[in-house]
Amino acid sequence: MKHWWNGYPWRMVQTNLREIDMEDIDAVGYAKELKEFGATVVLLNAAGIIASYNSELPFHPKSEYLHGDSLNKIIEECHKEGIRVIARMDFSKIRYSVYEQNPDWAYRTREGKIVNYNGDVHTCLNNDYQQKYMFDILQEVLTTHSFDGVFCNMSGFKVVDYSYNYHGPCHCENCQRKFKEQYGLELPEKDDMRNPVYQTYTLFKKDCEEEHKERLHRLVKGISSEIAVNGLDYIRCESNTEIGRPQWQYSASSNSRVISGPSRTRPSDNASVDFIGFRYRHTSVSPALMELRQWQNLSNSGSVSLYIMGRLDKHPDTSSYEGTKKVFQFHKEHEKLFSSLESMAKVVVMRKALWQNDPEVYGWIRALTESHIPFDEIRLAELNDINQFDGKEFVILGDMKFLSDQQVKILDDFAANGGTVIATGETGLYDDQFKERSGMGLNCLGIEKVKEIQNGLMSSIFEIPEAEKELFPRCKQTPFIAPGPNLVTVQPKDTVQQYLQLIPEHPFGPPERCYFNGVTQEPGILVSKFHKGRGVYIPWQIGSFYRQEGYQNTLNMMQDILFSLCGIEELAPGLTPMVEVNICRNEKKQIIQLVNNSGCFANSYFSPVPIQNITLCLKAQTESALIKTLRGGQVDYQYRDGYLTINLDVLNDYEAIVLS
């Protein structure tokens, strides 16, 4: 059965309405502004902490500012303009007055205290508010309003407030009782994955959240199968910033890839957040960053999404509007093309989680992007069938410590069938229950046993022996590779090829003592043939070192591993690393998308510098009858010896080259 969101041209504007925005809201004007902006979907506040409508439920306080048009009128006018409306709910908090009447609904610290933030009290997933009352609210709002979708904000177990004060795991009576009944343990005092009790608590939380989500899905779909549910029918994520947090320049690209998946069958709603951080909600980030995120969203998922505080007409800082609207308009002009694409990438990067900061994986995302290697991303939790790797030749596992037995089998089968599995660090040393394996887990890596896991290395480096320098051509002038602090020493099987050799800890000061006396046989890269394919094991966290330090030395080694050792074909050898390249197709067309990231400078974002005379070289299946661009660039091309060479005169912000 086809649902409204299947193949829908997704241009989301999230207006995170404050209470005061309902004071004088004009439904007709609100809908027309969204339409003029280019939106096809809107996310707006409906229920939870406060009701944006006349709720009849006693513990669902109605906003005191409902003097403008009604929520139903707003939905009606949006529908007239062809805009789908998704209800934003937030059940993570209740008003203090509601708490006073229902004290057992609150989250509790280890000391039994509540978290009261600006008059809103944190709730717990295991208490009756989220277990029972929220379902009454959902039933009411979805049967009295014709919403097209549902998004529940801040779901799950929350341990921090908006000021990032840490409060620890919930110690309410229900959490204590349920955890004790299921595992015979007391709740952990704090979040610490080194603590076995907290590892068990992580499994407990996962089970509670899954059961809760299933109940939510059943209720919503019982009301209407045409109500899209976040996490099931579409997935919402954010590209945002926060004071004191390192910038991640590929946030929108990565989020969009992992949400939409290689086949792009699931709508991606990666919201580009316009404000700087929680405490500066009324000040926008750089306009160039807002525009860049939308081009990244578009090229990696075929959809675009904006998130602002308040209404479009009352939002004081409009600096991000122009660039965002430009991308929205471009998407509108070509929405049929972008709603039917699937990835042609041969490489997959596995992601641990959608919202998790992961230096090792981020480093690989950087290296692949800056080497112009198209790739997809899949969340580890979603890996349950080898068919998910159809059409793929390489899978990258960046320090994926925890793999289920099923996932190990899928990855080994992928290698056995001719694929290449690239793994780093402690990948596969533990199962999905956090239990240590007796060996490596993945047979395709060719490891007999793990000897030692070392942390805190200071001066250890890898040397490229003279006999191996031809295999690492980009590193010819840099024979010493810095690995960072972590290393797994292993005993490989006899058939495994070993590269690089470890120079162990040695003095690094004073200068008179900065030399080493010996080289060990501990390898830095191991390659194992495995049936029709192979495993490539890098026993250190090369991605983390590149993400954190960013040196050319590290990128050179990663590129030599990818191109020289693994044999991935280079798409654009002479192109600056500041350009992202993606390749997609539908039944009739192939599209090459280029995003200009040159405006990223340190932790600032400016308009990108035009990049001249770009050459791409692709293995051609058949000769295309027509090659054109969608953003005004000029191309010439030629076919020779099974390859298509395309020359683009200039890349400004974004370009799409269509082969048909």
C-alpha positions in Angstrom: 0.0 0.0 0.0 1.3 3.4 -1.0 1.3 6.1 1.7 1.4 9.8 1.3 5.1 10.0 2.4 6.3 7.4 -0.2 8.1 9.4 -2.9 6.8 12.7 -1.4 8.8 15.8 -2.3 9.9 16.5 1.3 10.6 20.2 2.0 10.1 20.6 5.8 9.8 23.8 7.8 9.7 23.2 11.5 8.2 26.2 13.3 8.9 25.4 16.9 6.0 27.5 18.2 6.4 29.3 21.5 3.3 29.8 23.7 3.1 33.4 22.6 3.1 32.5 18.9 -0.5 31.3 19.3 -1.6 34.7 20.6 -2.3 36.2 17.2 -1.6 33.5 14.7 -3.4 33.9 11.4 -3.9 30.5 9.8 -4.3 31.8 6.3 -1.1 33.9 6.6 0.8 31.1 8.3 0.0 28.6 5.5 0.7 31.1 2.7 4.1 32.0 4.2 5.0 28.3 4.3 3.9 27.9 0.7 5.9 30.9 -0.4 8.9 29.6 1.3 8.6 26.4 -0.6 7.5 24.0 2.2 5.5 20.9 1.5 5.6 19.7 5.2 5.4 21.6 8.4 6.1 20.5 12.0 4.3 22.5 14.7 3.6 22.2 18.4 0.4 20.4 19.4 0.5 18.6 22.7 2.4 17.3 25.7 3.8 19.9 28.1 1.0 22.2 27.0 -1.9 21.8 24.7 -2.1 24.1 21.7 -5.9 23.3 21.5 -8.8 23.1 23.9 -8.0 19.7 25.5 -10.6 18.1 27.8 -8.0 16.1 29.7 -7.5 17.3 33.3 -3.7 17.0 33.4 -3.1 18.4 29.9 -2.9 22.1 30.6 -4.1 24.4 27.8 -1.9 27.2 26.7 -3.2 30.6 28.0 -2.3 32.2 24.6 -4.9 30.5 22.4 -6.4 33.7 21.1 -5.5 33.4 17.5 -6.8 30.9 14.9 -7.3 27.3 16.2 -5.0 24.4 15.6 -7.7 22.8 13.4 -7.9 26.0 11.3 -4.2 26.1 10.9 -4.2 22.4 9.7 -7.1 23.1 7.3 -5.3 26.1 5.7 -2.0 24.2 5.4 -3.9 21.4 3.6 -5.5 23.9 1.2 -1.9 24.9 0.3 -0.8 21.3 -0.3 1.2 21.2 2.9 1.3 18.2 5.2 1.2 18.9 8.9 3.1 16.9 11.5 2.2 17.2 15.2 5.1 17.9 17.6 4.5 16.4 21.0 6.8 16.5 24.1 6.1 14.1 26.9 9.5 14.4 28.5 8.2 17.1 31.0 5.1 18.2 32.8 4.1 21.5 34.3 4.9 21.8 38.0 1.2 22.1 38.8 0.6 18.7 37.1 3.5 17.3 39.0 2.0 18.5 42.3 -1.1 16.4 41.7 0.9 13.5 40.3 4.3 13.3 42.0 4.8 9.7 41.0 5.1 10.8 37.3 8.4 12.5 37.8 12.0 11.4 37.1 14.0 11.0 40.3 17.7 11.4 41.0 19.6 8.9 43.1 18.8 11.2 46.1 15.1 11.1 45.2 15.0 14.7 43.9 13.0 15.9 40.9 14.4 18.1 38.0 12.4 21.3 37.9 13.6 23.3 34.9 11.8 26.7 34.5 8.6 25.2 36.0 8.6 22.1 33.9 9.4 18.8 35.7 11.2 15.9 34.0 9.2 12.7 33.6 10.3 9.1 33.4 9.5 6.6 30.6 8.5 4.0 33.2 6.0 6.1 35.2 2.3 6.4 34.5 2.5 9.7 32.6 4.5 8.2 29.7 3.1 4.7 30.2 -0.6 5.7 30.3 -1.5 9.4 30.2 0.5 10.3 27.1 -1.5 7.7 25.2 -4.7 9.4 26.3 -3.3 12.7 25.0 -2.3 11.1 21.7 -5.8 9.6 21.3 -7.4 12.9 21.9 -5.3 15.1 19.7 -5.2 12.6 16.8 -8.9 12.0 16.8 -9.9 15.7 17.0 -7.3 17.0 14.5 -6.4 15.7 11.0 -2.7 15.6 11.4 -0.6 13.8 8.8 2.2 12.8 11.1 3.5 12.6 14.7 6.9 13.5 16.2 7.6 13.0 19.9 10.4 15.2 21.1 13.0 14.0 23.6 11.8 10.4 23.8 13.5 7.9 26.0 15.6 8.3 29.2 17.0 11.8 29.5 19.8 12.5 32.1 20.6 16.2 31.3 18.6 19.4 31.3 18.7 22.3 28.8 21.7 23.7 30.7 23.5 20.4 30.3 23.4 19.7 34.0 23.9 16.0 34.5 21.4 14.3 36.8 22.2 10.6 36.2 19.9 7.6 35.6 16.4 7.8 36.9 15.9 6.2 40.3 12.1 6.4 40.5 10.4 3.5 42.2 9.3 1.9 38.9 12.8 2.0 37.5 14.3 0.5 40.6 11.6 -2.2 40.8 11.7 -3.2 37.1 15.5 -3.3 36.9 15.6 -5.4 40.1 13.0 -7.8 38.9 14.6 -8.3 35.5 18.2 -8.4 36.4 18.5 -8.7 40.2 20.6 -5.6 40.3 20.5 -2.1 41.8 20.5 0.8 39.4 23.9 2.3 38.5 24.8 5.7 40.0 26.0 7.2 36.7 26.4 6.6 33.0 29.7 4.6 32.6 30.1 2.0 29.9 33.1 0.6 31.9 30.7 -0.5 34.6 29.1 -4.0 33.9 25.9 -2.9 35.8 25.6 0.1 33.5 26.0 -2.1 30.5 23.1 -4.2 31.7 21.2 -1.0 32.4 21.7 0.0 28.7 20.0 -3.2 27.6 17.2 -2.5 30.1 16.7 1.0 28.7 16.7 -0.4 25.1 14.0 -2.9 26.0 11.8 -0.3 27.7 12.1 2.1 24.8 11.3 -0.6 22.2 8.2 -1.8 24.0 7.1 1.9 24.4 7.6 2.6 20.7 5.7 -0.4 19.7 2.7 0.7 21.8 2.9 4.2 20.3 3.0 2.8 16.7 0.0 0.5 17.4 -2.1 3.4 18.8 -1.3 5.8 16.0 -1.8 3.3 13.2 -5.0 2.1 14.9 -6.3 5.7 14.5 -5.1 6.0 10.8 -2.5 4.1 8.8 -2.0 7.5 7.0 -0.4 9.2 10.0 3.4 9.1 9.5 5.3 8.2 12.7 8.8 9.4 13.3 11.2 6.5 13.6 8.9 4.2 11.6 7.7 6.0 8.4 10.2 8.8 8.3 13.1 9.8 10.6 13.8 13.2 12.0 17.3 14.2 12.9 19.2 17.5 13.3 22.3 19.3 12.0 22.8 21.7 14.8 25.5 23.5 16.8 26.1 24.1 20.5 28.4 26.4 22.5 31.6 24.6 23.2 31.0 21.7 20.9 33.3 21.0 18.0 31.9 21.7 14.6 31.1 18.7 12.3 31.2 20.0 8.7 29.6 16.9 7.2 26.7 16.7 9.6 23.9 17.1 7.1 25.5 14.8 4.5 26.0 12.0 7.1 22.7 12.3 8.8 20.8 12.3 5.5 22.7 9.3 4.2 22.1 7.2 7.3 18.4 8.1 7.5 17.5 7.5 3.9 19.6 4.4 3.4 21.1 3.2 0.1 17.7 2.6 -1.5 16.3 5.9 -0.2 12.9 4.3 0.5 12.5 6.2 3.8 12.0 10.0 3.9 14.8 11.8 5.6 14.0 14.9 7.7 17.4 16.2 8.7 16.5 19.6 10.2 19.0 22.4 9.7 18.7 24.2 13.0 19.1 27.9 12.6 20.0 28.9 16.1 23.5 28.8 17.7 22.6 26.7 20.7 20.0 26.2 23.4 20.9 29.4 25.2 20.9 31.5 22.0 17.7 30.4 20.3 17.1 33.8 18.7 20.5 34.1 16.9 21.2 32.3 13.7 24.4 30.5 12.7 26.2 31.6 9.6 23.9 31.9 6.5 26.6 30.0 4.5 26.4 27.1 6.9 22.6 27.0 6.7 22.7 26.9 2.9 25.5 24.3 2.9 23.5 22.0 5.1 20.6 22.1 2.6 22.8 21.3 -0.4 24.2 18.4 1.7 20.7 17.2 2.6 19.6 17.4 -1.0 22.6 15.5 -2.5 22.4 12.7 0.1 18.7 12.1 0.6 16.8 14.2 -2.0 15.0 16.2 0.7 15.5 19.5 2.6 14.5 20.6 6.1 14.6 23.9 8.1 14.1 24.3 11.9 13.4 27.7 13.4 12.0 29.0 16.7 8.6 30.6 16.3 6.8 31.5 13.1 8.3 32.6 9.8 6.7 36.0 10.0 7.8 36.7 13.6 11.3 35.2 13.4 13.6 38.3 13.9 16.8 36.8 12.5 16.1 36.1 8.8 19.7 35.9 7.7 19.4 32.2 6.8 16.2 32.6 4.7 17.7 33.6 1.4 20.2 30.7 1.0 17.7 28.1 2.4 14.9 29.3 0.1 17.3 29.0 -2.9 17.8 25.3 -2.2 14.1 24.8 -1.5 13.2 26.4 -4.8 15.8 24.3 -6.7 14.3 21.2 -5.1 10.8 22.3 -6.1 11.9 22.7 -9.7 13.3 19.2 -9.8 11.3 17.4 -7.2 10.3 14.5 -9.5 14.0 13.7 -10.1 15.0 13.8 -6.4 12.0 11.7 -5.2 13.0 8.7 -7.2 16.8 8.3 -6.8 18.8 5.5 -5.2 22.5 5.4 -4.4 25.1 4.0 -6.7 27.8 3.9 -4.1 29.9 0.8 -3.7 31.1 1.6 -0.2 29.2 1.4 3.1 30.2 2.9 6.4 28.5 1.4 9.4 27.2 3.9 12.1 26.8 3.1 15.7 23.9 5.4 16.3 22.2 8.4 14.7 22.8 11.0 17.4 26.2 9.7 18.7 29.4 11.7 18.3 31.8 9.0 16.9 35.4 10.2 16.1 36.5 7.0 14.4 33.5 6.9 12.1 33.6 10.6 11.5 37.3 10.3 10.5 36.4 7.7 7.8 33.5 9.9 6.6 36.0 12.8 6.3 38.5 10.6 4.4 35.9 9.2 2.0 34.3 12.5 1.3 37.6 14.3 0.8 38.8 11.5 -1.5 35.6 11.8 -3.6 34.5 8.2 -2.9 30.7 8.0 -2.9 29.4 6.0 0.0 26.4 5.0 2.0 25.8 4.7 5.7 23.8 2.2 7.7 23.0 2.1 11.4 24.4 -1.0 13.0 21.1 -1.6 14.8 19.4 -1.9 11.4 21.8 -4.5 10.0 19.9 -7.7 9.9 20.2 -9.1 6.4 23.1 -9.6 3.9 20.8 -8.2 1.2 21.3 -4.8 2.7 24.7 -4.9 1.1 23.4 -5.7 -2.4 25.6 -3.8 -5.0 28.2 -3.0 -2.4 31.9 -4.0 -2.5 33.3 -2.5 0.6 32.1 -2.2 4.2 33.9 -0.1 6.8 33.6 -0.9 10.5 35.2 2.0 12.5 36.0 0.6 16.0 32.6 -1.3 16.1 33.3 -3.0 19.4 29.8 -4.5 19.8 28.5 -6.9 17.1 25.8 -9.5 17.5 26.5 -13.0 16.3 24.0 -12.4 13.5 25.9 -9.3 12.4 29.2 -11.1 12.5 27.8 -13.8 10.2 26.4 -11.2 7.8 29.8 -9.5 7.5 31.7 -12.7 7.2 29.3 -13.9 4.5 29.7 -10.5 2.7 33.4 -11.1 2.6 33.1 -14.7 1.6 31.0 -13.7 -1.4 33.6 -11.3 -2.7 33.3 -8.2 -0.6 36.0 -6.4 1.4 35.5 -5.7 5.1 37.7 -3.0 6.5 37.7 -2.9 10.3 39.6 -0.8 12.8 40.4 -0.9 16.6 38.4 -3.2 18.8 35.8 -4.1 16.2 33.9 -7.3 17.1 35.7 -8.0 20.3 32.4 -7.9 22.2 28.9 -9.2 21.4 25.7 -7.0 21.5 25.2 -7.9 25.1 28.6 -6.3 25.9 30.2 -9.7 26.7 33.8 -10.1 25.6 34.4 -12.7 22.9 37.2 -15.3 23.2 38.5 -14.2 19.9 38.1 -11.5 17.2 34.6 -12.3 16.2 35.0 -11.7 12.5 36.7 -14.7 10.8 37.3 -12.7 7.7 40.0 -10.6 9.5 42.3 -13.7 9.9 43.2 -13.1 13.5 44.2 -16.1 15.6 44.0 -14.3 18.9 44.1 -10.9 20.6 47.3 -10.4 22.6 46.7 -7.1 24.2 44.6 -3.9 24.1 46.8 -0.9 24.7 45.6 2.6 25.6 47.5 5.7 26.5 50.4 5.3 24.0 52.4 8.5 23.6 55.2 8.1 21.1 54.7 4.8 19.4 54.6 5.1 15.6 54.4 2.9 12.6 57.1 2.7 10.0 56.6 1.9 6.3 59.5 -0.5 5.4 61.4 0.2 2.3 59.9 -2.9 0.6 56.4 -1.6 1.1 56.8 2.0 0.0 55.4 1.3 -3.5 52.2 0.1 -2.0 51.8 3.4 -0.1 52.7 6.0 -2.8 51.1 9.0 -1.1 53.3 8.3 2.0 56.7 8.1 0.2 57.9 11.3 1.9 56.3 10.5 5.2 57.5 7.0 6.2 56.4 7.3 9.9 52.6 7.1 10.6 51.3 8.4 14.0 48.6 6.0 15.3 47.3 7.9 18.3 46.9 6.4 21.8 45.1 3.1 21.1 46.4 -0.2 19.7 45.3 -3.8 19.6 48.2 -6.2 19.3 47.2 -9.5 17.6 48.5 -12.8 16.5 47.4 -13.3 12.8 47.0 -16.5 11.0 50.0 -17.6 8.9 48.3 -16.7 5.6 47.6 -13.1 6.6 49.7 -10.4 4.8 51.1 -7.8 7.2 52.1 -4.2 6.5 53.9 -1.5 8.5 55.9 -2.2 11.6 55.6 -0.7 15.1 58.3 1.5 16.6 57.4 1.2 20.3 57.4 3.9 23.0 60.6 5.9 23.0 61.8 9.3 24.4 60.3 12.5 23.0 62.1 14.9 25.2 64.5 16.6 25.6 65.5 16.8 22.0 68.8 15.2 22.7 67.0 11.9 23.5 64.5 12.0 20.7 65.4 8.8 18.8 64.5 5.1 18.9 66.7 2.0 18.8 64.4 -0.7 17.6 61.5 -1.8 15.4 59.1 -4.5 16.3 57.2 -6.9 14.0 53.8 -5.7 15.3 51.8 -4.8 12.1 49.8 -1.7 11.5 47.6 -3.2 8.7 46.6 -6.9 8.1 45.0 -8.3 5.0 43.4 -11.7 5.0 42.0 -13.5 2.0 38.6 -15.0 2.9 37.0 -17.2 0.3 36.1 -14.9 -2.6 36.8 -11.7 -0.7 39.0 -10.4 2.1 39.2 -8.7 5.4 41.4 -5.6 6.1 42.2 -5.0 9.7 43.8 -1.8 11.1 44.4 -2.5 14.8 44.4 1.2 15.7 41.9 4.1 15.4 43.2 5.8 12.3 39.8 7.5 11.8 39.8 9.1 15.2 43.3 10.4 14.8 42.3 12.0 11.5 39.0 13.5 12.9 40.8 14.9 15.9 44.1 16.1 14.4 43.4 16.3 10.7 46.9 15.9 9.3 47.8 15.1 5.7 50.0 12.3 6.9 46.9 10.4 8.2 44.8 11.1 5.2 47.5 9.9 2.9 47.6 6.6 4.7 43.9 6.2 4.6 43.8 7.0 0.9 46.6 4.5 0.2 44.6 1.9 2.1 41.5 2.7 0.1 43.0 3.2 -3.4 46.2 1.2 -3.4 45.6 -1.6 -1.0 41.8 -2.1 -1.5 41.7 -1.1 -5.2 38.9 1.4 -5.1 38.8 3.4 -8.3 39.6 7.1 -8.1 36.8 9.3 -9.4 38.5 12.7 -9.3 42.2 12.4 -8.6 43.0 16.1 -9.3 40.0 17.6 -7.5 40.4 19.6 -4.3 39.3 17.7 -1.1 36.8 20.5 -0.5 34.3 19.0 -2.9 31.8 16.2 -2.0 30.8 13.9 -4.9 27.7 11.7 -4.9 26.3 9.5 -7.6 22.6 8.3 -7.8 20.2 6.9 -10.4 16.7 6.2 -11.1 15.2 3.9 -13.9 16.2 6.3 -16.7 18.8 8.7 -15.4 22.1 8.9 -13.5 22.9 12.0 -11.5 26.3 13.2 -10.2 26.1 15.8 -7.5 28.9 18.0 -6.3 28.8 20.1 -3.2 31.3 22.9 -2.6 32.6 22.8 1.0 35.3 25.3 0.5 33.5 27.9 2.6 34.3 25.9 5.7 37.3 27.6 7.4 38.4 26.5 10.9 35.2 26.8 12.8 33.6 29.4 10.5 31.5 29.1 7.4 31.6 31.6 4.5 30.4 31.6 0.9 32.3 28.9 -1.0 35.1 29.8 -3.4 34.2 28.9 -7.1 36.2 25.8 -8.2 37.3 25.8 -11.8 37.9 23.0 -14.4 36.7 19.9 -12.6 37.4 16.5 -14.2 35.6 13.3 -13.3 36.3 9.8 -14.6 33.7 7.1 -14.3 33.5 3.6 -15.5 30.7 3.7 -18.1 28.1 1.0 -18.5 26.6 2.4 -21.6 27.0 5.7 -23.5 24.5 8.4 -22.5 22.5 10.1 -25.1 22.5 13.4 -23.2 24.6 15.0 -20.4 23.4 18.3 -18.9 23.7 20.3 -15.7 20.9 21.7 -13.6 22.7 24.7 -12.1 24.2 26.4 -15.2 27.6 24.7 -15.4 29.1 23.9 -18.8 30.3 20.3 -19.5 32.1 18.5 -22.2 32.7 14.8 -22.1 34.1 11.8 -24.0 33.9 8.0 -23.9 37.1 6.0 -24.2 38.1 2.5 -23.3 35.0 1.9 -21.1 35.3 5.1 -19.2 33.4 8.4 -19.3 35.4 11.6 -18.7 33.4 14.7 -17.8 34.9 18.2 -17.6 32.9 20.8 -15.7 33.9 24.4 -16.2 33.0 25.7 -12.7 31.4 24.6 -9.4 29.9 27.5 -7.4 27.8 26.2 -4.5 26.3 23.0 -5.9 26.0 21.3 -9.3 24.0 18.3 -10.6 25.2 16.6 -13.8 22.4 14.4 -15.3 23.2 11.6 -17.6 20.2 10.2 -19.6 
